[in-house]
Amino acid sequence: MGAERSISAVVPMTVLARVHPLHWDRMIRVAIVCKPQKEELVRLLPELIAWLRQRGYEPLLDHEGGQYTSDAEAVDRTELPSYAPELIVVLGGDGTLLSVGRIFAATGTPILSVNLGYLGFLTEVRLADLYATLEGWCHNCHLIEARAMLHAELWRKAEQHSGYEALNDIVVTKGDIARMGEFAVELDGKTVARFRADGVIVSTPTGSTAYNLAANGPILTPDVDAMVVTPICPHLLTLRPIVVRGDASLTVRVEGIPNLALLTVDGQRAFELQLGDEIRCQRSQHTVNLVRLSEGGFFEALRNKLSWGER
């Protein structure tokens, strides 16, 4: 990534000022994004749509939600930003939230995420608290927690091949056989290490509790201005995860492939890599803005969902 790219500072948790929709002369939309195959949506969606309309909002569903009700218009999830919703309500798990975060990365639209999944570490709002949280949002009694994202570019033969935005992590891994790959990591153009391993994780503070944590990487609080580089099962006892500045430029280069190497974005999008490919990572100019009613939810989630600090 060129030095001319604008890098935004980490945005602190702030109160988002709003105008009540009845004072506007245009339709105010609220997008609803749903996790597939959740039977509770049969009951929940009609109730939520009616609740929003009673307060002057027009709901807009993705196609997954449209499978459960015809009470509101449904469009493809990737088309939702073009409708300029004022809020996105995510009914699902962390995977659904990661997908929505990337789709709306360039808009900064607030996201209210409700846990209908298994772990729900990022989707902190319980289903029982959905309407209380929405009421807080309607009356400006809420906080916006801005989560930093990663911008990654795949460079092949000295040319940029593609670019990606990630909320959790960018991961480079070897293929499906037991032999390790060979990788090199550079920080601001200087060599950090060359090593054999199963792969490399470049993580945001938000992603530090995901694959990075499973690979014995450190936990970072979401407001830390940093990135984490974690080797996956390295063949060196001395090689450990490192924490670098949030405005650093990181490069992961594929130097040896046993049969296959993959670039994975947030664990959801995978792309095949070639020998010599470089993945250049930097903090994104975009953030994912999460609606919260109170501060302090991060450590509560660590305790309740990951049993952090228990004896």
C-alpha positions as CSV (number, residue, x, y, z in Angstrom):
1,M,0.0,0.0,0.0
2,G,1.4,3.4,-0.9
3,A,2.4,5.9,1.6
4,E,-0.1,8.3,0.3
5,R,-3.1,6.3,1.6
6,S,-5.0,8.1,4.3
7,I,-5.0,6.3,7.6
8,S,-7.7,7.1,10.1
9,A,-7.1,7.3,13.8
10,V,-8.8,4.8,16.1
11,V,-12.2,6.3,16.9
12,P,-13.1,6.4,20.6
13,M,-16.4,5.3,21.9
14,T,-18.8,8.3,21.3
15,V,-22.4,9.2,21.5
16,L,-24.0,9.4,18.1
17,A,-26.3,12.4,17.6
18,R,-29.5,11.7,15.7
19,V,-32.7,13.4,14.6
20,H,-36.0,11.7,15.2
21,P,-37.3,10.2,11.9
22,L,-40.6,12.1,12.2
23,H,-38.7,15.3,11.7
24,W,-37.3,14.1,8.3
25,D,-38.9,14.6,5.0
26,R,-37.6,11.3,3.6
27,M,-38.1,7.6,4.4
28,I,-35.7,6.4,7.1
29,R,-34.8,2.8,6.5
30,V,-33.5,0.2,9.0
31,A,-31.8,-2.8,7.3
32,I,-32.3,-6.2,8.9
33,V,-29.8,-8.9,8.1
34,C,-30.5,-12.5,9.2
35,K,-28.5,-15.6,9.8
36,P,-29.9,-18.5,7.6
37,Q,-31.9,-21.4,9.0
38,K,-32.9,-19.7,12.3
39,E,-36.5,-20.8,13.0
40,E,-37.1,-18.1,15.7
41,L,-37.1,-15.6,12.8
42,V,-40.6,-16.8,11.9
43,R,-41.9,-15.1,15.0
44,L,-39.3,-12.5,15.5
45,L,-39.3,-10.7,12.1
46,P,-43.0,-9.8,11.9
47,E,-42.8,-8.4,15.5
48,L,-39.6,-6.4,14.7
49,I,-41.0,-5.0,11.5
50,A,-44.2,-3.9,13.2
51,W,-42.2,-2.3,16.0
52,L,-40.1,-0.3,13.7
53,R,-43.0,0.9,11.5
54,Q,-44.9,2.1,14.6
55,R,-41.9,4.4,15.3
56,G,-41.7,5.8,11.8
57,Y,-39.0,3.5,10.3
58,E,-39.2,1.4,7.1
59,P,-37.6,-2.0,7.5
60,L,-35.6,-3.5,4.7
61,L,-34.7,-7.2,4.7
62,D,-31.9,-9.3,3.1
63,H,-33.0,-12.3,1.1
64,E,-32.3,-14.6,4.1
65,G,-34.9,-12.7,6.1
66,G,-37.3,-12.6,3.2
67,Q,-37.5,-16.4,3.4
68,Y,-39.4,-16.0,6.7
69,T,-41.8,-13.1,6.0
70,S,-43.2,-11.0,3.2
71,D,-44.0,-8.1,5.5
72,A,-41.1,-6.0,4.2
73,E,-39.1,-5.6,1.0
74,A,-36.1,-8.0,0.6
75,V,-33.0,-7.4,-1.5
76,D,-29.6,-9.0,-1.9
77,R,-27.4,-8.4,1.1
78,T,-24.7,-6.7,-1.0
79,E,-27.2,-4.2,-2.3
80,L,-28.3,-2.9,1.2
81,P,-25.7,-0.1,1.3
82,S,-27.2,1.5,-1.8
83,Y,-30.5,2.0,0.2
84,A,-28.7,4.2,2.8
85,P,-30.2,2.7,5.9
86,E,-29.6,4.6,9.1
87,L,-29.2,1.4,11.2
88,I,-28.4,-2.2,10.5
89,V,-29.9,-4.8,12.8
90,V,-28.0,-8.1,12.6
91,L,-30.0,-11.1,13.8
92,G,-27.4,-13.9,13.9
93,G,-23.9,-14.7,15.2
94,D,-20.4,-13.3,14.9
95,G,-20.1,-14.7,11.3
96,T,-23.1,-12.7,10.2
97,L,-21.7,-9.6,11.8
98,L,-18.3,-10.0,10.1
99,S,-20.0,-10.3,6.7
100,V,-22.2,-7.2,7.4
101,G,-19.2,-5.3,8.6
102,R,-17.3,-5.8,5.4
103,I,-20.3,-5.0,3.2
104,F,-20.9,-1.7,5.1
105,A,-17.2,-0.8,5.7
106,A,-17.3,2.2,3.5
107,T,-20.5,3.7,4.9
108,G,-19.9,3.8,8.7
109,T,-23.5,2.8,9.3
110,P,-24.2,1.8,12.9
111,I,-24.7,-1.9,13.5
112,L,-26.9,-3.3,16.3
113,S,-26.0,-7.0,16.5
114,V,-28.2,-9.5,18.3
115,N,-26.9,-12.9,19.2
116,L,-28.8,-15.8,17.6
117,G,-25.6,-17.8,17.1
118,Y,-23.5,-20.1,19.2
119,L,-20.8,-18.0,20.8
120,G,-21.8,-14.5,20.0
121,F,-18.7,-12.8,21.3
122,L,-19.1,-9.7,19.0
123,T,-22.9,-9.9,19.0
124,E,-23.2,-8.9,22.6
125,V,-26.9,-8.0,22.6
126,R,-29.1,-10.8,23.8
127,L,-32.4,-11.4,22.1
128,A,-34.3,-10.5,25.3
129,D,-32.6,-7.1,25.2
130,L,-33.3,-6.3,21.5
131,Y,-36.2,-3.8,22.0
132,A,-34.6,-2.1,25.0
133,T,-31.4,-1.5,22.9
134,L,-33.5,-0.3,20.0
135,E,-35.4,2.1,22.3
136,G,-32.0,3.4,23.5
137,W,-31.0,4.0,19.9
138,C,-34.2,5.8,19.1
139,H,-33.8,8.2,22.0
140,N,-30.1,8.8,21.5
141,C,-29.3,6.9,24.7
142,H,-26.6,4.8,23.2
143,L,-22.9,4.6,22.4
144,I,-21.1,3.9,19.2
145,E,-18.1,1.6,19.6
146,A,-15.8,2.0,16.6
147,R,-13.8,-1.2,15.7
148,A,-10.7,-0.8,13.6
149,M,-10.5,-2.9,10.4
150,L,-7.6,-4.2,8.3
151,H,-7.0,-3.3,4.7
152,A,-5.0,-6.0,2.8
153,E,-3.7,-6.0,-0.7
154,L,-2.5,-9.1,-2.6
155,W,0.5,-8.3,-4.8
156,R,1.6,-10.7,-7.5
157,K,4.6,-10.2,-9.7
158,A,5.0,-6.6,-8.5
159,E,1.4,-5.7,-9.4
160,Q,-1.6,-5.3,-7.1
161,H,-3.9,-8.2,-7.8
162,S,-6.8,-7.5,-5.4
163,G,-7.8,-5.8,-2.1
164,Y,-9.8,-6.7,0.9
165,E,-11.2,-5.3,4.2
166,A,-11.4,-7.4,7.3
167,L,-12.8,-6.9,10.8
168,N,-11.1,-9.9,12.5
169,D,-8.1,-11.0,10.6
170,I,-6.2,-11.8,7.4
171,V,-4.8,-15.3,7.4
172,V,-2.2,-17.0,5.1
173,T,-2.1,-20.8,5.5
174,K,-0.7,-23.8,3.8
175,G,-2.8,-26.4,2.1
176,D,-4.4,-29.6,3.4
177,I,-1.3,-31.9,3.7
178,A,0.9,-32.2,6.8
179,R,4.0,-30.4,5.3
180,M,4.5,-26.8,6.4
181,G,4.8,-23.7,4.2
182,E,7.6,-21.2,4.2
183,F,6.8,-17.6,5.0
184,A,8.5,-14.2,5.5
185,V,7.2,-11.3,7.5
186,E,8.3,-7.7,7.0
187,L,7.4,-4.6,9.2
188,D,7.7,-1.2,7.5
189,G,9.9,-2.8,4.8
190,K,12.3,-4.4,7.3
191,T,12.6,-8.2,7.7
192,V,11.0,-9.5,11.0
193,A,11.5,-13.3,10.4
194,R,11.6,-16.1,7.9
195,F,10.2,-19.4,9.1
196,R,8.3,-22.6,8.4
197,A,4.8,-22.9,9.8
198,D,1.2,-23.8,9.0
199,G,0.5,-20.1,8.4
200,V,0.4,-16.5,9.7
201,I,-2.4,-14.5,11.2
202,V,-2.5,-10.7,11.0
203,S,-5.2,-9.7,13.4
204,T,-7.0,-6.5,14.6
205,P,-7.7,-6.0,18.3
206,T,-11.2,-7.3,17.6
207,G,-9.9,-10.4,16.0
208,S,-7.5,-11.1,18.8
209,T,-10.2,-13.2,20.5
210,A,-10.8,-15.2,17.3
211,Y,-8.3,-17.4,15.4
212,N,-5.4,-15.5,17.0
213,L,-6.5,-16.6,20.5
214,A,-6.8,-20.2,19.4
215,A,-3.2,-20.0,18.1
216,N,-2.0,-18.7,21.5
217,G,-1.9,-15.1,20.5
218,P,-2.5,-12.3,23.0
219,I,-5.8,-10.7,23.8
220,L,-6.1,-7.0,23.0
221,T,-8.9,-4.7,24.2
222,P,-10.8,-3.3,21.2
223,D,-9.6,0.3,21.8
224,V,-5.8,-0.6,21.5
225,D,-4.2,1.0,18.5
226,A,-2.3,-2.1,17.4
227,M,-2.1,-5.2,15.2
228,V,-1.0,-8.7,16.1
229,V,1.1,-11.0,14.0
230,T,0.8,-14.7,15.1
231,P,2.6,-17.6,13.5
232,I,0.4,-20.8,13.3
233,C,2.3,-23.8,14.6
234,P,5.8,-22.5,13.7
235,H,8.7,-24.9,13.6
236,L,10.7,-22.7,15.9
237,L,10.3,-22.7,19.7
238,T,11.6,-19.1,19.9
239,L,9.0,-17.7,17.4
240,R,6.2,-16.0,19.3
241,P,3.3,-13.6,18.4
242,I,4.2,-9.9,18.2
243,V,2.1,-6.8,18.7
244,V,2.9,-3.9,16.4
245,R,1.7,-0.3,16.0
246,G,-1.7,0.3,14.5
247,D,-0.3,2.4,11.7
248,A,2.4,-0.1,10.8
249,S,2.7,-1.7,7.3
250,L,3.0,-5.5,7.4
251,T,3.9,-7.8,4.6
252,V,3.5,-11.6,4.6
253,R,5.3,-13.3,1.7
254,V,4.8,-16.9,0.5
255,E,8.3,-18.3,0.0
256,G,7.5,-22.0,-0.1
257,I,4.3,-24.0,-0.8
258,P,4.0,-27.8,-0.2
259,N,0.9,-28.1,-2.4
260,L,-1.4,-25.1,-1.8
261,A,-1.5,-21.8,0.1
262,L,-4.6,-19.8,0.8
263,L,-5.5,-16.2,1.8
264,T,-8.5,-16.1,4.1
265,V,-10.4,-12.9,5.0
266,D,-12.3,-13.1,8.4
267,G,-12.5,-16.9,8.0
268,Q,-15.2,-16.5,5.3
269,R,-13.5,-15.7,1.9
270,A,-10.6,-17.8,0.7
271,F,-8.3,-17.2,-2.3
272,E,-5.5,-19.4,-3.7
273,L,-2.0,-18.0,-3.5
274,Q,1.0,-18.5,-5.6
275,L,4.7,-18.7,-4.8
276,G,6.1,-15.2,-4.3
277,D,2.7,-13.6,-3.5
278,E,2.8,-10.8,-1.0
279,I,-0.1,-9.8,1.3
280,R,0.4,-6.2,2.4
281,C,-1.6,-5.2,5.5
282,Q,-2.4,-1.9,7.0
283,R,-5.1,-0.4,9.2
284,S,-8.1,0.4,7.1
285,Q,-9.5,3.9,6.7
286,H,-12.9,2.4,7.6
287,T,-14.3,1.2,10.9
288,V,-17.2,-1.0,12.0
289,N,-19.5,1.0,14.3
290,L,-21.3,-1.1,16.9
291,V,-24.3,0.2,18.9
292,R,-23.9,-0.3,22.6
293,L,-26.0,0.7,25.6
294,S,-23.1,0.8,28.0
295,E,-19.4,0.4,28.3
296,G,-17.5,-2.5,29.7
297,G,-19.1,-5.3,27.6
298,F,-15.7,-6.6,26.4
299,F,-14.6,-8.1,29.7
300,E,-18.1,-9.3,30.5
301,A,-18.0,-11.2,27.2
302,L,-14.6,-12.6,28.1
303,R,-15.8,-13.9,31.4
304,N,-19.2,-15.2,30.3
305,K,-18.3,-16.6,26.9
306,L,-14.6,-17.6,27.1
307,S,-14.5,-18.3,30.9
308,W,-11.7,-15.8,31.2
309,G,-10.2,-15.4,34.7
310,E,-12.0,-18.3,36.2
311,R,-10.2,-20.5,38.7
